[in-house]
Amino acid sequence: MKTDNQKTVIPLKKPLKGTIEVPADKSISHRAAMFGALTAGSISIGNFSSGADCKSTLSVLQQLGVEVEFLSDRNIVINNKSGFKETEKVLYAGNSGTTIRLMSGILAGTDFSSVITGDESLKKRPMARVINPLKLMGAIITAECDDTRAPIAIKGTKLSGIVHNSQIASAQVKSCILLAGLNAEGKTVIREPFRSRDHTERLLDYLGADIEVEDNKVKIRQSKLIPGPISIPGDISSAAFFIVAASIIPDSEIIIKNVGLNPTRTGIIDVMLEMGADITVLDQRSECGEEVGDIKVKYAGLKGITIGKEMVPRLIDELPVIAIAATQADGTTIVKEAEELRHKESDRIKTICLELKKLGADIEEAVDGFVISGKTQLRGNCVLETYHDHRIAMSAYVAALASLKPVRINEFQWVNISFPEFADVFESLQNQ
């Protein structure tokens, strides 16, 4: 069935060539805005993400009385000199899990009450993972469905530090607790089974927080943040779609400029190199505590590999597009111990398996991942669904480029969550 927002993708008959930039890192953009609002002055943020999720964070902050000044489309100033103010309106986080979970940690330590919710997709995502540790810190907080789903009602109160041994490696859970700990009496300690992305720790340290990091353990004490300018690199999760596409489209060669290369996020590069990809990092440097560089990618023959628990936290968002790469790799690719994929914007294990099977891929769903046998010529000539999930939409687009016949993608507008210019940037690489 055709929808008003259906995208038809024509398979590529020529290589991808050229130099591009991808949108600002979503994870850092969220944090830069929130942490900026926690400082005592104004803070300038360069290259802020234009994605809908990050706009949701700005909207929530504005509802709480934070001033947001747009110097240009991607350069903003955050000013919260007067502090957060109570609002009678329900705070709306849209589709953004980062917004609702991190803001819960901030709101728990305020001196007023608030309610935060999101769209229908966000209301289905698990919230107990942040609510339970916040309650241990003394937070007064309730949610729908036995405290597992939004909307979340929070009565701000004084918090106390805790020692929390997280059962999952989740940057959102860790960041929520750290933000609560920033305003809590005593010391807050978080241990993870594996180290999740550490943008929060790096940015808090850059802004003067009393924070210590030791392997998979983070400690924070009550701190006042000091304003400092923030420059945000390109999002490696957005770059991942171009890395995979250039690796599987014959004779392609591209450069992606100014991409964040935080070691907790470069699992996509490590996995693709293990699969045989031709990837080179150029002009690596450090900006605002984050590694940044240019990524050069050439077409290469790929082989299947096994991706397990230790690697999963470093590429959790990239696994759907890695599945596309696996269909074009010789041998078997196994993704296991990635059950967290079922708790994203969609159940990404189920959705990627359903959609790739439509294209003729040899993929089997497992409880905690999937198994793909390659190399397979994707057929095309079908309609793919996106499930309100931007990464499924973009992965479908990459798969369509490598197919024999055109592919139609329903509700392709979900790419706007993180990458509104996605299709345009791909088309620019076909015209050089």
C-alpha angles and dihedrals in degrees: 000000000000118000130198089251098047117138122206113208120198115211116249118256094179136042128272110251134175148048123291144167125222127214122281117280108277095207093053093042092056091049096044091056095045095043090045087057089053094058124093095240142024123301130199120220121196123204096010115187117266091204121123093243093060090045086057089057091050090048092052091049091049091051086056092054100265115146115230116190119192110212087177137337092290105021118079142166122220117205124179101154091140094051131235117319128209117251129197090212122093109253109239119212096179110204094335119120090178091057097049096042099044094041089053088062091050096044093049090070099046125102096241142059126258143169123215128188142153145205124305092273093051091048088063095055121100116261101168088088089071100027095057098054091043089055089052087056089056099264118157101221138146135177142181123281098026094318094305103105141043142288092080121196115204128187105196116232144152112294133206127213120256140188106241124189103197117212091208134045099239125155091201094054092044093047093049091054093044091052090050088047090053087069100032132102114253128000127324119206127189125189123189129194087233130007112268124201110306106206090122094055093046095048094044089051090048089053093050105261120159094247135146128193124199117171106294094350127089127187126193134178131196105290144172113228120227118218118248133160115267127206115193121212126216116283113259088202088062091043089055092076091056092043090056095041094051089047094055103034107084118250094005121150123175141161122215110201130216100002123169110250101187105162091232089059104040095084088111090062094045093049095046091049089051088052089054102263121159103234128155127183114218132192096005113191143151127256125175091343094309129108113238133182148140121272121215116197129186129183113268139166111262133210132203121261140175119254115196145173101294093054099040098080089056094056107020092131093045098054095093092058091040085060087060090052089050092058087060095045126096113247132005128325117198123194111189140164089031098120089136086077088075091065100056128098085300133004089275094190092058097037098049090048093049094048098043090051088058087058092050099258119155098235131146126195120232129188092255103023142328144274121228126190117201169235095048131165104227109226105208118189092115143096118253126201126220102201093215086295121129095200093052089050093051093043089052089053092053091048090051092054089058095046130103097234136026119286128209118214119200121219092007089165088087087084085077089076090079111355118029092170094050100117093039092055091050091049090052089060090054094054101054 
